[in-house]
Amino acid sequence: MGFTISTNTRVYFYCCFLALGGLLYGYNFGVLTGLLLMPSFQQDMQIMDDVTSSALISALMAGAILGAIVSGPLADSIGRKALMALGTIIFIFGNVLQVGAENIKTMYGGRGVTGVSLGILSMVVPLYQSEIAPKKIRGRLMSIQQFAIALGTCISYWVDYAFVNVPGSTGWRLALGLQLIPALVCLVGLLLFIPQSPRHSIDKNRMTEALETLSMIRGDGTKSHNDVLMEFAEMKQNISFEHKMYKDHKYKRIFLSGAENNRRRLFLGMSVQIFQQLTGVIALLVFAPQIFQATGLTGRDAALFANGLSGTINLLATIPAMILIDKWGRRPQMIIGAILCSICICVLAVLSAVHGFAYNSSTSVLQPDIPTVNTGKSGNPLFLIFDANEPTIGFLIVMYVSVAVYSCTWGPLGWVYPAELYSQGVRAKALGISTASNWLFTYAVLQLTPIMLEEIQWRTYVLFSVMCLIIAVVVYWYYPETNGKSLEEVDLIFSCRFNYYDVDVHHPQTAAAALLQMEKAQQTNNTLYRFPFTPERTLSINRHHGRRSFLPQHNFASITTTTTTTKPTNNNTVISTMDNY
């Protein structure tokens, strides 16, 4: 008897493999923190001030914004799989430029090219995962992306710590070059065994390909399984309706309100990714070594070691999020996470104000370790950390707690929630715009944070704390719950007049059930729907007036019951039946 892999195991494997794109993103984003502190890198690239460091960050961000914007149309034209492969190839090329750079201009070019690839990968990975993940565990599978980002960041921090004192250019070139290994693995895997997104296949009228992909990740692995056929039918209903109602997928559709409520969806998607940066935790992670030394932590190695600990905590705290995200729901985690981040950052503000922890431009270049007061030893950062005074240790602990809270909540949800909001026709383009907004605000926050820390000092933490409270309020009033719903059901939240603010509402899975629910709502409020193709008619029977149903007089209840309880036996029957809708 041959070895077989269950469909559930296979979809986990696919989502984990796709998350290699997140690993590349996290590593490349985090490694620059340590590179800028390496004496050999500073000497080879002739980095004399913060202007050059800022330019290296700017080159990456500019490329990422461009990559995220163009990734939307590309994902619709060449497909999710091909786009991720293209992004990986661009990443490899940009990374080779950085590793081989002999001057700052080549490094700028490499950072810009790599930024384009990161913009593409940061959009297409959550898009790809959302379209193949089952609705009941979609949050868990998509949060693997954040786990991979945290893993890449954590590895980069410890690599920086290990290579910071390596003489010559070997240290920083190795630190940059190590990421070529997962990039090559990712590219080979994409070309060999990762399937195309079934929703994209249906959108391009490749029905057989879509059914084959679904049979690999749903049911028992056969095309005739009920779960496979029902999900295929649901996808085909939704996409066929879009094709009939909207002849093209132009950008202007994203910004329209109309029946689809796309403008609202775009606002929600952009705001989630913007809020992820405005919590301030990413800025604390990026500038952690300088902040740690400003609080009194002595020595470059000690600050980098403490930074490595923050990266490790960021990684470990993502694990509970993966377990709980589909149990707690999106809204509660976002609200609770914002409130707890606000409290933690407020405590950081109090400690900084009371004890005079002041960041200044001189801390951007950390000094080598000096002997500790009590032991007279250097070289072991643990001596330096625990030899610090109580306020410094307290600051470290509270900052680690804030990182853990962020990693449990806004870290993964910043990627999960936007990918769930949009309909098939605009999903890639809208997600590209929301991802670009994430990169734009990442750039803005990273540019402004050191300036604010130097000019207004502890008030910077107050600003982030207040912003977290505002975020919690906005989420409470405006964000619908998407947990446990298929992407087609989420589409109904916005397209139909369901109570999207009711987090416990059950949304129908079929067009027939949707029409029944709309009919019930219309009978309660006759001004709710005004369909031009179904004018309202009234009948007078014994002086009692009633509305005639705008639905054809078919027994939809029996159709729905039969659809959900009877296992279809023929693929072509189901496909042809869905064409009738």
N, C-alpha and C positions, 0 to 999 in steps of 0.2 A: 504494500500500500504506500503510495507516494506521499510526500510531505506537502500539505496544503496550508495556505495562509488565509485566515478569516478576513472577511471584508473590513471588519472593524480594525483589525491589526494593520491592514493595508492602508486605510485612510489615516491612521496615526502616523505610519511611516512616511506617507507622502507629505503630510503637514510638517513633520519634523525635518524632512529633507529640504522642503521649501524654505524652512526657517534658516538654512545656511545663509540665505541672503541677509537675514537679520544679524547673523553672526558677523558677517563682513561689515555691515553698517556699524555695529557696536564697537568692533575692534578698531576700525579706521577712525571712528569718531573719538575714541578714548585714547589711542596711542599718541596723538599729538600733544596731549597734556604732559606726558613724560619727555617727549622729544624736545620740547621747548626748554626743558631743564637740563638736558644733556650738554655738557661742555663741548664735546666733540661736534655735536650738531650745530650748536651756536657758532663754533669756529668755522666749520665747513661752509655753512650758509651765511656767514657774516651777519648774524643777528645781533644788533647792537642795542635795540630798543624795542618797546612794545609795538611800534608801528609795523615792523616786519611780522611779528607774531600775529597781529590782528589781520594783516593781509593774507597770511596763510589760511586763517579761519574763513576770511571773506571769500577767498577763491573756492574753497570747498562748498560754502553755502550758496554762492552764486550758481555753481554748477548743479547743485542739488535742486534748487528752485527750478532751473531750466529743465532738468531731467524729469522732475515730477509733473510739470505742465505738459510736456510732449508725450509722456508715458500714457496719458489717457487715450488720445487718438490712436497711438501705436498699438495699445492693448486690444482695441476694437478691430484694427485692420489686420495685424499679423498674429494676434492671439496671445493669451497669457503666457503660455509655455515659451513661445519664440521670443517674446519680449524679455522674459527673465533670462533666457540664454544670451540675448543681446546685451542686457545690462551686465551680466557676468563677464562677457568678453571685454566690454568697455572698462570694467573694473580692473581686469588683469592688465590691460594696456596702460591705464593710468597708474597702477601700482608699480609696474616696471619702470615707468618714467621717474617715479619718486625714488625707487631703490637705486637707480643709476644716475640720479641727479648729481651734477658736479658744481652747480651754482643755483642761486635762489630763483632765477627765471625758469629754469627747468622744473624746479620744485613747485613753483606756482602753476605751471602748466599741468603737471601731474596731479596736483590737488584739484584743479578745475575739472579735469577729465574724470577723476575718481568721484568728484561730487556729482557729475551727471549720472554716473552709474548708481550711486547711492540714492539719488532722487528717484530713479526708475525702480530700484529694488524695494525701497521703502513703500512704494505705492503698489507694485504688482504682487508682492508676497501676501499681504493681508487680503488683497482682492482675490487672488488665486485660492487661498485657504478658505475664504468665506463661501466660495462657490462650490467647493467639494465637501465641506464639512456638514455632517448631519446637524439638524437644528438643535437637538437636545444637548449636544456637546460642542457646539460651534464656538462658544466662548473659550472653552478649555483648549481646543485645537488652535484657535487663533492666538491665544495668549502664549503659545509656544514661540511665536515671533518675538514677544517681549523678553521671554526667557533667553532666547538666542542673542538678542541685543545685549542683555545684561551679562550673559556669558562672554560675549566678545569684549565688552567693556572691562569686565573683571580680568580676563586674560591679558588684555593690553596694559592694565595698571601694574600687574605683577611682572610682565615682561619689561616694562619701563623701569621698575624697581631693580630687576636683575641686571639690566644692561646700562644703567645710568653711569656707572663708573668704568665701563669698558673703554680702553683707550682707542684713539683713531676713529675711523668712520664705520668700523665693523659693527659696533653696538647698534647704532641707529639704523643702519642698513638691514641688519638682521631683524630688528623690531618691526620694520616696515615690510620686509620680505616674507615673514612667516605667514601672512594672510593669503599669500598666493596658493598655499596648500589647500585650504578649504574652498577657495575659488575654483581651482581646477577640478576638485571632487564634485562641486556643485554643477559645473558645466558638463562633465561627463555623465552624471546622473540624469540631468535634464534631457540630454540627447538620447539616452538609452532606455529609460524605463518610467519616467514621469508622464502621465497621460495629459491630454488636453482637458480644459474645463468643460464639463458637459453643457453648461449654460451657453458658453461661447459656441460650442458645436451646434446647438439648436439654433442659436441666433444666425449662424451661417448656413443653416438648412442641411447640416450633416447629421441626420437623425440616427443613422446606424452607429456612427462613431460615438454619439452621446449615449446611446443605450448600452454600448459596450463598456464605456467608462463607468456608467452608473452601476452596471453589473459587477464591476470590480470593487466598488466601495459601498455597496448596499446589499441587503438581503443575504442570500446564501451563495452568491457568486454566479447565479444563472440569470439570463435575460428574462425569464418567465416568472421570476419571483414577484409577489404582489407589491412589496415595498419598492422594488425597482420600477415597475410599471406605473405605480401611482405617483411616484415622484417625477418620473418622466412626463406623465400626463399633466401634472401641476405646472412643471416648467414650460411645457409646450403651450398650455393654455395662456399663461401669462405673456410669453414672448410673442405668440401669434397675435394676441390682442394688441400688443404694442406695435407690431408691424402693420396691422390694419389701421390703427388709429393715428400712428405717426410714421409717415413715409420715409423719414430720414432721422438721423441721430445728430442733428447739428447742435453746436454749442448753445445757441440761443434758447433751446429747450430747457437747459439746466437752470436758467435764470428766470423762467416763467413760473407764475403761481399756478393758475388753472386747476384742472381736475387732479393733476398729479402732485401738486404742492411741492414742486421741485425746488423752488426758491427757499422754502422753509427747510427742506432737507439739506440743501447746500449750507444754509446758515448753521444748522445743527452740526453737520460734519466738520465745517471749518472751525466752529467755536470749540468743539471738543479738543481738536488738535492744538488750537491756540491756548486753551486753558491748561493743557498738559505742560506747556512751557511757562505759563504765568504762575504756576504753583511755586516756581523758583527752585525746585529741588534739582533740576538738571544743571542750573547755574552753580549751585552749591557743589555738585559732583565735579564739574569741570574745573572750578577754581579751588577745589578742596585743599590741595597742597599749600597754596598761598594763604588760604584762610586759616589752616591749621597753624602755620608758622606765625601768622598775625596774632593768634590767640596765645602764643607763648610756647608752642611746640618747637623744640630746638633741633635744627639740622635738617638738611635736605633729605637724607635717607629716612629719617623718622617721619617726615611729612609725607614722603612717597609711600612708606609702609602703612601709615594711617589711611592714605588714599586707597591703597590696595584693600584694606579692611572694609572701607566703604563700598568698594566694588563687589566684594564678597557678600556683604550684607544685602546689597542690591540684588544680587543673584539669588541668594537663598530665600529672600522674602518674596520672590516671584512665584515660588513653588506653591505656597498656600493660595495665591490668587488663581493659579491654574486649577486647583481643586474646588474652590468655592465660587468661582465666577458664574457658573451655571446654576448654582443653588441659591445664591443670594440675589442675583439679578444685577442689571447694569446700574440702575438708578441708585439703589441703596449704597453700593460700593463707591460710586462717584461722590455722593453727598457726604457719607461718613469719612471717606478719604480726604476730601477738601477740608472738613472741619478739623480732623486730627492734624493735618499738615499745618493748618492755621495755628493751632495750639502750640505745636512743636516749634515753629518758626518764631512765634511770639516769645517763647522762652529763650530762644537764641538772641532775640533782640534785647531782652532784659539782661542776660549775661553779658552781652557786648557793651551795653550802656553802663552797667554797674562797674564792670571791671576794666573798661577802657580798651577793649579789643579793637584795634584800628588797623585796617588794611591800607597800605600805601604802595605806590609804584615800585618801591625798592623791594617789596616782597615778591614781585613777579619773577625775580631771579633768586632762587633759594641758595643759601650758603651751605657748604659741606658741614658734616657733623662735627661737634666739639665735645670734649669729655663731659659727662654728666656730673652734677654737683656731688652726689652721694657716693657714686661708685668709681668715678674717675675713668670709666670705660666709654669707648665709642665703638661704633661698628655694629652693635646690636641695638636695633631700633626699639625693641621692647623696653630696654633700660631707659631710653630717652622718653618714651611715651609715659611710662608709669612714674618717671621721676618728675613729671610736670606737676604744677600745683592743682589744687582741687577745682577751681573754676575752669581751667583748661580741660581737665578730664570730664567735668560736667558738660562742657560745650560739645566735646567729642561724642559723648553718649547720646545727648539730645539730637545731635545732627544725624547720628546713625539711626535713631528711632524714626526721624522724619524721612530718611531714605527708605527705611523698611515700610513705612506706611504708604509712601508713594509707589513703591514697587508692588505692593499688594492691591493697589487701587488704580490710580491714574496711569501708571506705567503701562499695563496691558490694555486698559480700557480706551486709552487714547488711540490705539490701533484697531481694537475690536469694533467699537461702536460705529465709527464712520463707515466701515465696509458693509455694515448691515442696513444702511439707510436707503440706498438708492435702487431704482428699478434697473432692469438689465440694459435698457437702451442708453442710459446715461451713467451707469455705475462707474465705469472706468474713467470717463472724463471728469465726473464730479469728484471722484476719489483723488484724481490727479490734482485738482484745484485745492482740495482740503489738505492734501499732503504738502503741496507747495506752501500753503499758509503755515503749516507746522515748521517747515524749514525757514521761512521768512521770520517768524517770531523767535525761532531758536537763535538765528543770527542777531536779531534785535536785542534779545535778553542777554546773550553772551557779550555783546558789545557794550551794553549799558551797565551790566552788573559791576564790573571793576571800577567804572567811573563813579557809580553810586556808592559803592563800598568806601571809596576814597573821599568823596565829597560829603556825603550825608551819613556815612558810617552805619551805626546800628539802626538808623531809620530805614535802611534798605530792607532789613528783615521785617520791620513793621509794615512796609508797603506790600511785601509778598504775603504777609499774614492776612492783611485786610483783603487782598485780592482773592485769597483762598475762600474767605467767607462769602464774598460776592459770587464766586463760582458755585458754591453750595446752594445759594439762593436761586441762581439762574437755572441750575439743573433741576431743582425741586419744582419750579413753576413751568418749565418749558420742554423738558426732555421726556419723550415717551419711552416706555419699556419695550425692549426688543428681545428679551431673554425668552428662549423656548419657542420662538416663532420662526418659521421658514422665511427665506427672503421674499417669497411671494406673499406670505401673510403680512410681513412688515410693509410691503407695498400697499396692501389693503388699508393699513392704518392711515396712510396719508391720502390714498386715492379715493377712499370711501369715507363717509361721515361717521366712522366709528368713534367711540370714546377713547382716543389715543392717550388721554391723560389717566385712564383707568388702568393701572398696572396689572390688574388681574383679569382683564377682559380676554375672552377666548375668541380668536379670529378664525373664520372658516378656512378650510383648505381647498375648497373647490369653487368654481364659478357659480354652480347651482346653489350651493349653500350661501354664497355671498349675496346672490340675488334675492334669496328668501329673507335674509336678514335686512336687506335694504327695503324690501317690500313691507316688513313689519315696522321699520322706522318711518316709512312714508305714510303708513296708516295712522300712526300716532301724530305725525306732523306733516300735513299735506303740502307744505311749502319747502320741504327739505330738499327734494329732488325735482328738477324740471328737465326731463330728457326731451330734446326736440324731436326724437324719433318715436316717442310714446306720449302723445298729448293726453292730458288728463281728461277723462270722460266721467260724467256723472249719470246716474240712472235714478229715476224716480219710481219707487215702488211703495204704494200705499202711503204717499206723502212723506216717506222716509228716504232721504238721499244718502247714497253711498258711492264711493269711488270704485270704478272698475280697476282691477289690478293691471298694472303696466306690464306684468309678466304674461307670456303665453300660458294658456291653461294646460300646462303639463304637470304631471305628478312629480315635482322636483324632490319631494321628501323620499319617495321610493327610489328615485335615481340616486340620490345621495347615499341612502342606506345600502343599495346594491353595490354602489361604487366602493364603499368603505368596507363591505363585509365579504364580497364575492371575489375570489381570486381569478383574475383573467387568465385565460389559457392560451391566448394567441397574441403575439406582439402586434401583428398587423391590424387586428381588430381594435386594440386600444388606440393605436396611432390614428386609424381612420375615424374612430369615434371622436377623438379630440379635434380632428379637423372640422367636425360639424359644429363645434362651439364657436 
